[in-house]
Amino acid sequence: MRVEADPDGRPAAVHLSGRRCAVEATLETWRIDDEWWRQRPISRLYWRLLLEDGRVVDVYRGLASGRWFQQAY
């Protein structure tokens, strides 16, 4: 998944199925820090986004790697 971020690091557009969709609104943000005792702890920053086509998606950025992912439920 590819995410275009604004200068503050917030998602401005996401590329889903080869199509660019602008972010209309950020509905929610949250951070998860878990399994701190393991060699590779989990540290993620999540955004719930309303896209220009009306879809709502959750994306997160792995804070250790800097990579973006779409959350699958």
C-alpha positions as CSV (number, residue, x, y, z in Angstrom):
1,M,0.0,0.0,0.0
2,R,1.2,3.5,-0.8
3,V,0.3,6.5,1.3
4,E,1.0,10.1,0.5
5,A,1.6,12.1,3.7
6,D,1.4,15.8,4.3
7,P,4.4,17.7,5.8
8,D,3.2,16.7,9.3
9,G,3.1,13.0,8.4
10,R,-0.7,12.7,8.2
11,P,-2.2,10.8,5.3
12,A,-3.3,13.0,2.5
13,A,-4.0,10.3,-0.1
14,V,-3.9,6.5,-0.3
15,H,-3.4,4.3,-3.3
16,L,-5.8,1.3,-3.3
17,S,-6.1,-1.1,-6.2
18,G,-3.9,1.1,-8.4
19,R,-6.2,4.1,-7.8
20,R,-5.3,7.3,-5.9
21,C,-7.9,8.5,-3.4
22,A,-7.6,11.7,-1.6
23,V,-8.4,11.9,2.1
24,E,-11.5,13.9,2.8
25,A,-11.3,13.7,6.6
26,T,-9.5,12.0,9.5
27,L,-12.2,10.4,11.6
28,E,-10.0,9.0,14.4
29,T,-6.3,8.5,15.3
30,W,-4.8,6.2,17.9
31,R,-1.5,4.7,18.8
32,I,-0.6,1.2,19.9
33,D,2.6,0.3,21.7
34,D,2.6,-3.4,22.7
35,E,4.8,-6.3,23.4
36,W,7.6,-4.0,24.6
37,W,9.4,-6.9,26.2
38,R,10.0,-8.7,22.8
39,Q,12.9,-8.2,20.5
40,R,10.6,-6.5,18.0
41,P,7.9,-4.6,19.9
42,I,4.8,-3.3,18.2
43,S,4.6,0.5,17.8
44,R,2.0,1.8,15.3
45,L,0.1,5.0,14.6
46,Y,-3.4,4.4,13.2
47,W,-5.7,6.7,11.2
48,R,-9.4,6.0,10.3
49,L,-9.9,7.9,7.1
50,L,-12.8,9.0,5.0
51,L,-11.8,8.9,1.4
52,E,-13.1,11.1,-1.4
53,D,-15.1,8.2,-2.9
54,G,-17.0,7.7,0.5
55,R,-15.0,4.7,1.7
56,V,-13.7,4.5,5.2
57,V,-10.4,2.8,5.7
58,D,-8.0,2.2,8.5
59,V,-4.3,2.6,7.8
60,Y,-1.3,2.5,10.1
61,R,2.4,3.4,10.0
62,G,4.8,1.1,11.7
63,L,6.9,3.5,13.7
64,A,10.0,1.4,13.8
65,S,10.0,0.7,10.0
66,G,8.2,3.8,8.7
67,R,6.1,1.6,6.4
68,W,2.4,2.0,5.8
69,F,-0.2,-0.7,5.9
70,Q,-4.0,-1.0,5.5
71,Q,-5.6,-2.7,8.5
72,A,-7.6,-5.8,7.6
73,Y,-10.4,-6.8,9.8
